[in-house]
């Protein structure tokens, strides 16, 4: 799947 | 980080502080939906599981700890300390009607079928409807204390500001997360009629009265 979404949001 | 996301997080922080102040100062949780607070605690505990495994920044970690701890503290205040003031009769929204569809959706539509990712997706979907028991309770009681309406306004404003954050990130960073965006729009739309009442009534110093 697309690049690992960086979970930087709260 | 951008100004919209920071303003959103601060609005979220303010909402939770207002709620805690209201319960602590008035020593009452009248007008507050305990069911919504349970859903919020579920939202933060399932979303911030990466608190210890995925360090983003001090700000990010501090906020995560704050949201998890205050949501649990609110439940303690409502169901233990000020239990006598909890309004069971008006807090009757069936949260099973929210949890089941959200769980199914989280399992069907996600970025990655891994436990952490599915729990994060569940949390995002749940947050978009977590306020329904509270809005339902306000509609049933027909009104809300002014302090409670400020709490709801800040809480609704936070995700509305996140929408601007997502627009900003799309144009300037090429970043977007459709799951968060769609859920965030749904969440904000659910507040629309409350926003209307808040702006037309509470700002003018009148009490928040829902049309009978």
gemmi code that builds the backbone of each chain (N, CA, C; Angstrom):
import gemmi

chains = {
    "A": [
        ("UNK", (0.868, -1.198, 0.000), (0.000, 0.000, 0.000), (0.888, 1.225, 0.000)),
        ("UNK", (0.274, 2.405, -0.121), (1.105, 3.614, -0.286), (2.010, 3.774, 0.930)),
        ("UNK", (2.974, 4.696, 0.816), (4.006, 4.842, 1.868), (3.334, 4.863, 3.242)),
        ("UNK", (4.015, 4.300, 4.235), (3.449, 4.228, 5.579), (3.087, 5.642, 6.027)),
        ("UNK", (1.827, 5.855, 6.298), (1.405, 7.206, 6.712), (1.979, 7.489, 8.090)),
        ("UNK", (2.760, 8.553, 8.189), (3.342, 8.894, 9.487), (2.204, 9.445, 10.349)),
        ("UNK", (2.000, 8.829, 11.481), (0.914, 9.296, 12.361), (1.447, 10.416, 13.251)),
        ("UNK", (1.529, 11.617, 12.671), (2.059, 12.701, 13.507), (0.957, 13.606, 14.015)),
        ("UNK", (-0.301, 13.270, 13.640), (-1.408, 14.133, 14.108), (-2.062, 13.499, 15.326)),
        ("UNK", (-2.661, 14.358, 16.134), (-3.312, 13.830, 17.354), (-4.659, 13.215, 16.991)),
    ],
    "B": [
        ("UNK", (3.866, 20.799, 11.662), (2.853, 21.506, 12.463), (2.510, 22.832, 11.759)),
        ("UNK", (1.226, 23.165, 11.767), (0.821, 24.453, 11.194), (-0.182, 25.102, 12.123)),
        ("UNK", (-0.456, 26.364, 11.830), (-1.263, 27.159, 12.754), (-2.658, 26.565, 12.947)),
        ("UNK", (-3.195, 25.940, 11.908), (-4.553, 25.388, 12.020), (-4.570, 24.186, 12.969)),
        ("UNK", (-3.527, 23.343, 12.835), (-3.484, 22.134, 13.680), (-3.203, 22.549, 15.132)),
        ("UNK", (-2.318, 23.541, 15.307), (-2.005, 23.990, 16.669), (-3.258, 24.604, 17.298)),
        ("UNK", (-3.945, 25.444, 16.539), (-5.181, 26.060, 17.057), (-6.216, 24.977, 17.356)),
        ("UNK", (-6.272, 23.967, 16.507), (-7.211, 22.867, 16.733), (-6.888, 22.128, 18.002)),
        ("UNK", (-5.624, 21.789, 18.196), (-5.231, 21.066, 19.415), (-5.493, 21.903, 20.658)),
        ("UNK", (-5.238, 23.210, 20.557), (-5.458, 24.080, 21.735), (-6.948, 24.208, 22.037)),
        ("UNK", (-7.759, 24.233, 20.973), (-9.210, 24.283, 21.157), (-9.689, 23.000, 21.821)),
        ("UNK", (-9.091, 21.896, 21.432), (-9.427, 20.592, 22.010), (-9.033, 20.571, 23.482)),
        ("UNK", (-7.832, 21.075, 23.745), (-7.315, 21.155, 25.124), (-8.251, 22.016, 25.964)),
        ("UNK", (-8.650, 23.158, 25.414), (-9.523, 24.098, 26.133), (-10.872, 23.453, 26.442)),
        ("UNK", (-11.384, 22.723, 25.465), (-12.686, 22.058, 25.656), (-12.623, 21.130, 26.860)),
        ("UNK", (-11.563, 20.344, 26.934), (-11.443, 19.369, 28.023), (-11.250, 20.078, 29.359)),
        ("UNK", (-10.495, 21.178, 29.347), (-10.299, 21.947, 30.590), (-11.626, 22.565, 31.043)),
        ("UNK", (-12.393, 23.078, 30.095), (-13.710, 23.667, 30.438), (-14.599, 22.605, 31.068)),
        ("UNK", (-14.584, 21.415, 30.458), (-15.444, 20.327, 30.980), (-15.035, 19.968, 32.407)),
        ("UNK", (-13.725, 19.801, 32.613), (-13.257, 19.417, 33.956), (-13.585, 20.513, 34.961)),
        ("UNK", (-13.400, 21.781, 34.531), (-13.708, 22.901, 35.437), (-15.189, 22.903, 35.789)),
        ("UNK", (-16.025, 22.687, 34.772), (-17.478, 22.699, 35.003), (-17.855, 21.642, 36.041)),
        ("UNK", (-17.338, 20.443, 35.857), (-17.703, 19.353, 36.771), (-17.123, 19.624, 38.160)),
        ("UNK", (-15.862, 20.091, 38.190), (-15.199, 20.273, 39.481), (-15.807, 21.455, 40.262)),
        ("UNK", (-16.014, 22.598, 39.547), (-16.511, 23.814, 40.226), (-17.963, 23.641, 40.675)),
        ("UNK", (-18.780, 23.108, 39.767), (-20.205, 22.983, 40.132), (-20.444, 21.680, 40.899)),
        ("UNK", (-19.385, 20.879, 40.978), (-19.479, 19.560, 41.659), (-20.686, 18.797, 41.124)),
        ("UNK", (-20.888, 18.964, 39.818), (-22.029, 18.290, 39.202), (-21.732, 18.012, 37.739)),
        ("UNK", (-22.247, 16.861, 37.267), (-22.069, 16.585, 35.828), (-23.435, 16.612, 35.138)),
        ("UNK", (-24.326, 17.441, 35.690), (-25.657, 17.566, 35.063), (-25.494, 18.091, 33.635)),
        ("UNK", (-26.220, 17.477, 32.733), (-26.197, 17.955, 31.339), (-25.066, 17.374, 30.520)),
        ("UNK", (-24.173, 16.609, 31.192), (-23.060, 16.010, 30.449), (-23.377, 14.541, 30.188)),
        ("UNK", (-23.089, 14.096, 28.962), (-23.371, 12.702, 28.630), (-22.179, 11.818, 29.013)),
        ("UNK", (-22.389, 10.939, 29.975), (-21.327, 10.013, 30.379), (-20.997, 9.052, 29.250)),
        ("UNK", (-22.007, 8.760, 28.433), (-21.778, 7.811, 27.321), (-20.813, 8.401, 26.298)),
        ("UNK", (-20.969, 9.676, 26.019), (-20.019, 10.313, 25.095), (-18.616, 10.296, 25.690)),
        ("UNK", (-18.535, 10.518, 26.994), (-17.201, 10.535, 27.623), (-16.551, 9.157, 27.579)),
        ("UNK", (-17.373, 8.128, 27.697), (-16.840, 6.753, 27.571), (-16.310, 6.551, 26.149)),
        ("UNK", (-17.069, 7.024, 25.160), (-16.622, 6.880, 23.769), (-15.330, 7.648, 23.540)),
        ("UNK", (-15.216, 8.852, 24.129), (-13.980, 9.623, 23.949), (-12.796, 8.904, 24.577)),
        ("UNK", (-13.008, 8.314, 25.742), (-11.906, 7.577, 26.391), (-11.474, 6.419, 25.493)),
        ("UNK", (-12.451, 5.781, 24.857), (-12.159, 4.677, 23.931), (-11.388, 5.217, 22.714)),
        ("UNK", (-11.793, 6.394, 22.237), (-11.123, 7.006, 21.081), (-9.643, 7.230, 21.384)),
        ("UNK", (-9.349, 7.827, 22.535), (-7.951, 8.170, 22.836), (-7.128, 6.932, 23.189)),
        ("UNK", (-7.729, 5.981, 23.883), (-6.928, 4.803, 24.264), (-6.624, 3.935, 23.043)),
        ("UNK", (-7.561, 3.893, 22.076), (-7.264, 3.070, 20.888), (-6.386, 3.818, 19.889)),
        ("UNK", (-6.404, 5.160, 19.943), (-5.612, 5.901, 18.957), (-4.162, 6.099, 19.426)),
        ("UNK", (-3.959, 6.235, 20.687), (-2.623, 6.611, 21.178), (-1.845, 5.420, 21.725)),
        ("UNK", (-2.141, 4.237, 21.211), (-1.403, 3.046, 21.667), (0.067, 3.158, 21.288)),
        ("UNK", (0.360, 3.986, 20.268), (1.757, 4.100, 19.827), (2.526, 5.100, 20.685)),
        ("UNK", (1.900, 5.482, 21.800), (2.509, 6.502, 22.671), (3.932, 6.097, 23.059)),
        ("UNK", (4.123, 4.813, 23.343), (5.449, 4.386, 23.822), (6.322, 3.814, 22.716)),
        ("UNK", (5.688, 3.525, 21.576), (6.499, 2.870, 20.534), (6.923, 3.824, 19.416)),
        ("UNK", (6.169, 4.932, 19.264), (6.423, 5.775, 18.092), (6.527, 7.236, 18.539)),
        ("UNK", (7.737, 7.629, 18.999), (7.911, 8.985, 19.519), (7.935, 9.997, 18.364)),
        ("UNK", (6.999, 10.932, 18.384), (6.955, 11.964, 17.333), (7.644, 13.229, 17.840)),
        ("UNK", (7.157, 13.742, 18.960), (7.741, 14.949, 19.574), (7.246, 15.016, 21.019)),
        ("UNK", (7.884, 15.872, 21.792), (7.475, 16.018, 23.195), (6.029, 16.512, 23.242)),
        ("UNK", (5.738, 17.483, 22.392), (4.374, 18.052, 22.322), (3.369, 16.927, 22.065)),
        ("UNK", (3.667, 16.087, 21.085), (2.754, 15.014, 20.691), (2.525, 14.053, 21.846)),
        ("UNK", (3.621, 13.691, 22.523), (3.493, 12.723, 23.626), (2.750, 13.327, 24.817)),
        ("UNK", (3.087, 14.594, 25.114), (2.420, 15.249, 26.262), (0.918, 15.346, 26.013)),
        ("UNK", (0.547, 15.739, 24.814), (-0.885, 15.880, 24.484), (-1.599, 14.537, 24.552)),
        ("UNK", (-0.921, 13.490, 24.095), (-1.545, 12.158, 24.125), (-1.800, 11.736, 25.581)),
        ("UNK", (-0.801, 11.963, 26.419), (-0.960, 11.602, 27.841), (-2.082, 12.427, 28.448)),
        ("UNK", (-2.137, 13.717, 28.072), (-3.181, 14.598, 28.619), (-4.568, 14.107, 28.224)),
        ("UNK", (-4.757, 13.767, 26.946), (-6.094, 13.356, 26.479), (-6.503, 12.026, 27.111)),
        ("UNK", (-5.590, 11.105, 27.228), (-5.934, 9.807, 27.820), (-6.260, 9.995, 29.305)),
        ("UNK", (-5.426, 10.753, 29.991), (-5.630, 10.886, 31.451), (-6.883, 11.696, 31.772)),
        ("UNK", (-7.132, 12.777, 31.026), (-8.312, 13.605, 31.352), (-9.605, 12.876, 30.984)),
        ("UNK", (-9.570, 12.067, 29.923), (-10.807, 11.351, 29.560), (-11.132, 10.308, 30.629)),
        ("UNK", (-10.090, 9.684, 31.161), (-10.340, 8.712, 32.239), (-10.776, 9.442, 33.516)),
        ("UNK", (-10.162, 10.592, 33.779), (-10.521, 11.371, 34.988), (-11.976, 11.820, 34.907)),
        ("UNK", (-12.404, 12.217, 33.736), (-13.795, 12.674, 33.564), (-14.767, 11.536, 33.859)),
        ("UNK", (-14.416, 10.346, 33.393), (-15.300, 9.195, 33.644), (-15.345, 8.907, 35.142)),
        ("UNK", (-14.186, 9.024, 35.796), (-14.141, 8.802, 37.249), (-15.045, 9.824, 37.946)),
        ("UNK", (-14.918, 11.102, 37.542), (-15.722, 12.153, 38.186), (-17.218, 11.907, 37.982)),
        ("UNK", (-17.544, 11.445, 36.771), (-18.969, 11.294, 36.426), (-19.592, 10.050, 37.033)),
        ("UNK", (-18.854, 8.966, 37.022), (-19.451, 7.687, 37.440), (-19.087, 7.290, 38.866)),
        ("UNK", (-18.156, 8.006, 39.465), (-17.804, 7.660, 40.850), (-18.028, 8.871, 41.750)),
        ("UNK", (-17.193, 9.910, 41.585), (-17.205, 11.018, 42.548), (-18.542, 11.769, 42.580)),
        ("UNK", (-19.004, 12.188, 41.402), (-20.258, 12.955, 41.377), (-21.362, 12.119, 40.745)),
        ("UNK", (-21.320, 10.845, 41.038), (-22.278, 9.884, 40.470), (-23.714, 10.333, 40.709)),
        ("UNK", (-23.970, 10.897, 41.892), (-25.356, 11.285, 42.245), (-25.906, 12.351, 41.299)),
        ("UNK", (-24.995, 13.099, 40.652), (-25.494, 14.209, 39.804), (-25.570, 13.795, 38.333)),
        ("UNK", (-25.203, 12.534, 38.067), (-25.232, 12.089, 36.669), (-26.680, 11.861, 36.241)),
        ("UNK", (-27.044, 12.448, 35.100), (-28.432, 12.435, 34.658), (-28.715, 11.205, 33.786)),
        ("UNK", (-28.917, 10.057, 34.451), (-29.171, 8.798, 33.712), (-30.348, 8.924, 32.755)),
        ("UNK", (-31.403, 9.608, 33.227), (-32.668, 9.573, 32.471), (-32.554, 10.198, 31.083)),
        ("UNK", (-31.639, 11.177, 30.972), (-31.545, 11.840, 29.660), (-30.346, 11.357, 28.865)),
        ("UNK", (-29.491, 10.538, 29.472), (-28.314, 10.060, 28.739), (-28.582, 8.632, 28.281)),
        ("UNK", (-29.430, 8.524, 27.233), (-29.912, 7.175, 26.885), (-29.547, 6.741, 25.475)),
        ("UNK", (-28.696, 7.485, 24.789), (-28.357, 7.103, 23.405), (-27.673, 5.730, 23.415)),
        ("UNK", (-28.123, 4.819, 22.517), (-27.585, 3.453, 22.492), (-26.197, 3.460, 21.815)),
        ("UNK", (-25.128, 3.424, 22.608), (-23.807, 3.523, 21.978), (-23.445, 2.253, 21.204)),
        ("UNK", (-24.192, 1.173, 21.437), (-23.954, -0.037, 20.629), (-24.229, 0.255, 19.166)),
        ("UNK", (-25.194, 1.159, 18.913), (-25.537, 1.525, 17.522), (-24.396, 2.284, 16.858)),
        ("UNK", (-23.465, 2.755, 17.680), (-22.302, 3.447, 17.101), (-21.113, 2.497, 17.019)),
        ("UNK", (-20.907, 1.740, 18.099), (-19.695, 0.902, 18.187), (-19.681, -0.193, 17.130)),
        ("UNK", (-20.844, -0.796, 16.885), (-20.861, -1.917, 15.931), (-20.533, -1.464, 14.501)),
        ("UNK", (-21.252, -0.475, 13.968), (-20.914, -0.026, 12.600), (-19.481, 0.493, 12.484)),
        ("UNK", (-19.016, 1.192, 13.534), (-17.660, 1.757, 13.496), (-16.618, 0.637, 13.483)),
        ("UNK", (-16.896, -0.404, 14.249), (-15.954, -1.549, 14.292), (-15.910, -2.240, 12.926)),
        ("UNK", (-17.080, -2.463, 12.351), (-17.154, -3.124, 11.031), (-16.419, -2.261, 9.999)),
        ("UNK", (-16.702, -0.962, 10.022), (-16.087, -0.053, 9.043), (-14.560, -0.030, 9.224)),
        ("UNK", (-14.147, -0.055, 10.503), (-12.698, -0.043, 10.784), (-12.011, -1.285, 10.255)),
        ("UNK", (-12.748, -2.391, 10.245), (-12.172, -3.650, 9.731), (-12.196, -3.695, 8.204)),
        ("UNK", (-13.177, -2.998, 7.614), (-13.328, -3.053, 6.148), (-12.500, -1.985, 5.440)),
        ("UNK", (-12.554, -0.763, 5.969), (-11.880, 0.342, 5.255), (-10.759, 0.878, 6.143)),
        ("UNK", (-9.531, 0.486, 5.775), (-8.380, 1.002, 6.530), (-7.164, 1.034, 5.606)),
        ("UNK", (-6.094, 1.630, 6.110), (-4.882, 1.741, 5.260), (-4.058, 0.451, 5.293)),
        ("UNK", (-4.202, -0.298, 6.393), (-3.329, -1.458, 6.574), (-4.004, -2.416, 7.559)),
        ("UNK", (-4.158, -3.639, 7.196), (-4.880, -4.554, 8.095), (-3.941, -5.092, 9.176)),
        ("UNK", (-3.470, -4.162, 10.003), (-2.641, -4.583, 11.151), (-3.353, -4.078, 12.413)),
        ("UNK", (-3.141, -4.723, 13.555), (-3.859, -4.342, 14.780), (-3.791, -2.838, 15.075)),
        ("UNK", (-2.572, -2.272, 15.029), (-2.415, -0.855, 15.383), (-3.168, 0.042, 14.409)),
        ("UNK", (-3.083, -0.310, 13.124), (-3.721, 0.513, 12.100), (-5.240, 0.382, 12.159)),
        ("UNK", (-5.733, -0.824, 12.405), (-7.186, -1.020, 12.488), (-7.733, -0.298, 13.726)),
        ("UNK", (-6.988, -0.358, 14.816), (-7.436, 0.341, 16.044), (-7.426, 1.847, 15.821)),
        ("UNK", (-6.404, 2.333, 15.101), (-6.342, 3.783, 14.806), (-7.552, 4.164, 13.951)),
        ("UNK", (-7.869, 3.344, 12.954), (-8.999, 3.629, 12.052), (-10.317, 3.582, 12.828)),
        ("UNK", (-10.452, 2.575, 13.690), (-11.638, 2.467, 14.561), (-11.783, 3.762, 15.362)),
        ("UNK", (-10.658, 4.229, 15.897), (-10.663, 5.432, 16.734), (-11.086, 6.666, 15.935)),
        ("UNK", (-10.601, 6.763, 14.716), (-10.956, 7.907, 13.866), (-12.444, 7.892, 13.546)),
        ("UNK", (-12.969, 6.730, 13.176), (-14.403, 6.634, 12.863), (-15.237, 6.882, 14.114)),
        ("UNK", (-14.797, 6.324, 15.248), (-15.574, 6.475, 16.484), (-15.621, 7.934, 16.909)),
        ("UNK", (-14.476, 8.632, 16.753), (-14.465, 10.030, 17.199), (-15.480, 10.866, 16.417)),
        ("UNK", (-15.712, 10.477, 15.165), (-16.615, 11.310, 14.350), (-18.052, 11.243, 14.853)),
        ("UNK", (-18.403, 10.170, 15.561), (-19.790, 10.047, 16.060), (-19.865, 10.053, 17.584)),
        ("UNK", (-18.730, 10.198, 18.257), (-18.708, 10.078, 19.726), (-19.537, 11.158, 20.412)),
        ("UNK", (-19.757, 12.277, 19.736), (-20.497, 13.380, 20.373), (-22.012, 13.177, 20.277)),
        ("UNK", (-22.446, 12.203, 19.504), (-23.907, 12.026, 19.300), (-24.676, 11.832, 20.609)),
        ("UNK", (-24.225, 10.982, 21.530), (-24.983, 10.872, 22.785), (-25.110, 12.223, 23.503)),
        ("UNK", (-24.077, 13.048, 23.431), (-24.126, 14.357, 24.094), (-25.130, 15.278, 23.385)),
        ("UNK", (-25.068, 15.312, 22.077), (-25.998, 16.170, 21.327), (-27.423, 15.664, 21.500)),
        ("UNK", (-27.565, 14.349, 21.573), (-28.881, 13.742, 21.784), (-29.418, 14.153, 23.147)),
        ("UNK", (-28.540, 14.157, 24.144), (-28.941, 14.511, 25.509), (-29.357, 15.983, 25.570)),
        ("UNK", (-28.614, 16.840, 24.894), (-28.965, 18.272, 24.871), (-30.331, 18.450, 24.208)),
        ("UNK", (-30.571, 17.674, 23.156), (-31.876, 17.813, 22.467), (-32.997, 17.276, 23.358)),
        ("UNK", (-32.676, 16.255, 24.147), (-33.725, 15.685, 25.021), (-34.032, 16.623, 26.179)),
        ("UNK", (-32.981, 17.213, 26.763), (-33.239, 18.118, 27.897), (-33.719, 19.475, 27.375)),
        ("UNK", (-33.464, 19.733, 26.075), (-33.985, 20.975, 25.484), (-33.089, 22.175, 25.719)),
        ("UNK", (-32.111, 22.023, 26.621), (-31.198, 23.161, 26.801), (-29.874, 22.652, 27.350)),
        ("UNK", (-28.915, 23.557, 27.473), (-27.608, 23.173, 28.042), (-27.086, 24.370, 28.819)),
        ("UNK", (-26.346, 24.088, 29.894), (-25.727, 25.187, 30.644), (-24.776, 25.924, 29.700)),
        ("UNK", (-24.598, 27.208, 29.963), (-23.725, 27.995, 29.075), (-22.312, 27.419, 29.038)),
        ("UNK", (-21.806, 26.988, 30.197), (-20.448, 26.426, 30.236), (-20.361, 25.156, 29.398)),
        ("UNK", (-21.447, 24.382, 29.400), (-21.464, 23.151, 28.594), (-21.462, 23.493, 27.108)),
        ("UNK", (-22.152, 24.576, 26.754), (-22.173, 24.941, 25.319), (-20.805, 25.458, 24.886)),
        ("UNK", (-20.074, 26.099, 25.791), (-18.699, 26.520, 25.440), (-17.823, 25.284, 25.225)),
        ("UNK", (-18.019, 24.294, 26.074), (-17.269, 23.023, 25.933), (-17.544, 22.413, 24.563)),
        ("UNK", (-18.828, 22.345, 24.210), (-19.193, 21.731, 22.934), (-18.663, 22.554, 21.760)),
        ("UNK", (-18.685, 23.870, 21.906), (-18.206, 24.728, 20.814), (-16.710, 24.486, 20.557)),
        ("UNK", (-15.927, 24.461, 21.623), (-14.477, 24.238, 21.465), (-14.186, 22.849, 20.914)),
        ("UNK", (-14.984, 21.894, 21.370), (-14.782, 20.513, 20.921), (-15.109, 20.393, 19.426)),
        ("UNK", (-16.165, 21.074, 19.007), (-16.532, 21.018, 17.588), (-15.548, 21.798, 16.745)),
        ("UNK", (-15.077, 22.903, 17.298), (-14.149, 23.780, 16.558), (-12.820, 23.063, 16.275)),
        ("UNK", (-12.392, 22.223, 17.187), (-11.085, 21.557, 17.041), (-10.983, 20.756, 15.756)),
        ("UNK", (-11.984, 19.971, 15.465), (-11.884, 19.157, 14.235), (-12.174, 20.023, 12.999)),
        ("UNK", (-12.951, 21.095, 13.178), (-13.178, 22.006, 12.045), (-11.837, 22.647, 11.659)),
        ("UNK", (-11.032, 23.007, 12.657), (-9.714, 23.578, 12.376), (-8.790, 22.537, 11.755)),
        ("UNK", (-8.984, 21.286, 12.141), (-8.164, 20.215, 11.533), (-8.426, 20.110, 10.037)),
        ("UNK", (-9.654, 20.431, 9.631), (-9.972, 20.373, 8.185), (-9.104, 21.383, 7.443)),
        ("UNK", (-8.931, 22.572, 8.046), (-8.052, 23.570, 7.417), (-6.599, 23.078, 7.438)),
        ("UNK", (-6.262, 22.360, 8.501), (-4.911, 21.784, 8.592), (-4.686, 20.792, 7.458)),
        ("UNK", (-5.702, 20.001, 7.146), (-5.560, 18.994, 6.070), (-5.494, 19.653, 4.698)),
        ("UNK", (-6.234, 20.745, 4.540), (-6.152, 21.512, 3.264), (-4.740, 22.082, 3.133)),
        ("UNK", (-4.284, 22.672, 4.227), (-2.934, 23.265, 4.248), (-1.889, 22.201, 3.905)),
        ("UNK", (-1.946, 21.023, 4.521), (-0.942, 19.974, 4.336), (-1.025, 19.396, 2.932)),
        ("UNK", (-2.232, 19.388, 2.385), (-2.355, 18.848, 1.022), (-1.625, 19.753, 0.047)),
        ("UNK", (-1.836, 21.068, 0.196), (-1.237, 22.008, -0.757), (0.241, 22.243, -0.500)),
        ("UNK", (0.674, 22.241, 0.750), (2.064, 22.592, 1.033), (2.945, 21.388, 1.290)),
        ("UNK", (2.341, 20.250, 1.654), (3.185, 19.067, 1.916), (2.791, 17.887, 1.043)),
        ("UNK", (1.685, 18.052, 0.278), (1.247, 16.926, -0.546), (0.798, 15.748, 0.289)),
        ("UNK", (0.543, 16.017, 1.587), (0.113, 14.942, 2.491), (-1.387, 14.958, 2.632)),
        ("UNK", (-2.039, 13.810, 2.580), (-3.466, 13.766, 2.924), (-3.805, 12.354, 3.373)),
        ("UNK", (-4.777, 12.263, 4.254), (-5.235, 10.953, 4.729), (-6.760, 10.946, 4.632)),
        ("UNK", (-7.269, 10.306, 3.599), (-8.707, 10.366, 3.291), (-9.571, 9.877, 4.454)),
        ("UNK", (-9.105, 8.877, 5.172), (-9.910, 8.333, 6.282), (-10.104, 9.417, 7.336)),
        ("UNK", (-9.020, 10.081, 7.701), (-9.099, 11.148, 8.709), (-9.935, 12.315, 8.187)),
        ("UNK", (-9.773, 12.639, 6.909), (-10.483, 13.796, 6.336), (-11.995, 13.538, 6.284)),
        ("UNK", (-12.380, 12.385, 5.743), (-13.818, 12.086, 5.623), (-14.454, 12.041, 7.021)),
        ("UNK", (-13.798, 11.352, 7.945), (-14.354, 11.257, 9.309), (-14.396, 12.630, 9.967)),
        ("UNK", (-13.371, 13.437, 9.703), (-13.329, 14.775, 10.297), (-14.427, 15.669, 9.768)),
        ("UNK", (-14.739, 15.518, 8.481), (-15.826, 16.319, 7.890), (-17.164, 15.887, 8.471)),
        ("UNK", (-17.365, 14.582, 8.562), (-18.615, 14.067, 9.162), (-18.752, 14.602, 10.586)),
        ("UNK", (-17.656, 14.517, 11.348), (-17.670, 14.957, 12.741), (-18.074, 16.426, 12.842)),
        ("UNK", (-17.498, 17.243, 11.970), (-17.777, 18.683, 12.025), (-19.209, 18.979, 11.586)),
        ("UNK", (-19.665, 18.256, 10.579), (-21.044, 18.460, 10.086), (-22.054, 18.170, 11.196)),
        ("UNK", (-21.755, 17.176, 12.032), (-22.687, 16.828, 13.116), (-22.871, 17.981, 14.102)),
        ("UNK", (-21.884, 18.899, 14.128), (-21.991, 20.025, 15.072), (-22.735, 21.220, 14.471)),
        ("UNK", (-23.031, 21.131, 13.162), (-23.513, 22.338, 12.477), (-24.711, 22.989, 13.155)),
        ("UNK", (-25.721, 22.176, 13.485), (-26.908, 22.835, 14.067), (-26.556, 23.394, 15.452)),
        ("UNK", (-25.664, 22.712, 16.152), (-25.248, 23.266, 17.455), (-24.484, 24.574, 17.232)),
        ("UNK", (-23.587, 24.587, 16.241), (-22.824, 25.823, 15.967), (-23.785, 26.981, 15.696)),
        ("UNK", (-24.836, 26.662, 14.916), (-25.805, 27.721, 14.570), (-26.446, 28.269, 15.848)),
        ("UNK", (-26.897, 27.338, 16.713), (-27.548, 27.766, 17.960), (-26.559, 28.519, 18.839)),
        ("UNK", (-25.318, 28.040, 18.866), (-24.317, 28.669, 19.732), (-24.080, 30.119, 19.298)),
        ("UNK", (-23.902, 30.305, 17.996), (-23.592, 31.644, 17.478), (-24.804, 32.568, 17.599)),
        ("UNK", (-25.980, 32.034, 17.313), (-27.162, 32.922, 17.334), (-27.682, 33.140, 18.749)),
        ("UNK", (-27.352, 32.265, 19.696), (-27.924, 32.447, 21.036), (-26.854, 32.714, 22.086)),
        ("UNK", (-25.944, 31.780, 22.248), (-25.035, 31.875, 23.399), (-24.166, 33.136, 23.298)),
        ("UNK", (-23.718, 33.430, 22.063), (-22.845, 34.615, 21.905), (-23.591, 35.862, 22.360)),
        ("UNK", (-24.945, 35.850, 22.125), (-25.711, 37.049, 22.498), (-26.106, 37.008, 23.970)),
        ("UNK", (-25.522, 36.027, 24.683), (-25.786, 36.021, 26.125), (-27.066, 35.299, 26.502)),
        ("UNK", (-27.736, 34.731, 25.478), (-28.951, 33.980, 25.827), (-28.553, 32.542, 26.155)),
        ("UNK", (-29.422, 31.851, 26.825), (-29.145, 30.433, 27.127), (-29.328, 29.620, 25.848)),
        ("UNK", (-28.696, 28.470, 25.822), (-28.828, 27.597, 24.652), (-30.141, 26.837, 24.796)),
        ("UNK", (-31.136, 27.300, 24.048), (-32.434, 26.602, 24.118), (-32.718, 26.008, 22.757)),
        ("UNK", (-32.972, 24.707, 22.736), (-33.327, 24.097, 21.456), (-34.805, 24.347, 21.201)),
        ("UNK", (-35.157, 24.620, 19.947), (-36.570, 24.817, 19.635), (-37.351, 23.582, 20.096)),
        ("UNK", (-38.399, 23.782, 20.828), (-39.143, 22.648, 21.420), (-39.722, 21.794, 20.288)),
    ],
}
model = gemmi.Model(1)
for chain_id, residues in chains.items():
    chain = gemmi.Chain(chain_id)
    for i, (resn, *xyz) in enumerate(residues, 1):
        res = gemmi.Residue()
        res.name, res.seqid = resn, gemmi.SeqId(i, " ")
        for name, pos in zip(("N", "CA", "C"), xyz):
            atom = gemmi.Atom()
            atom.name, atom.element = name, gemmi.Element(name[0])
            atom.pos, atom.b_iso = gemmi.Position(*pos), 0.0
            res.add_atom(atom)
        chain.add_residue(res)
    model.add_chain(chain)
structure = gemmi.Structure()
structure.add_model(model)
structure.setup_entities()
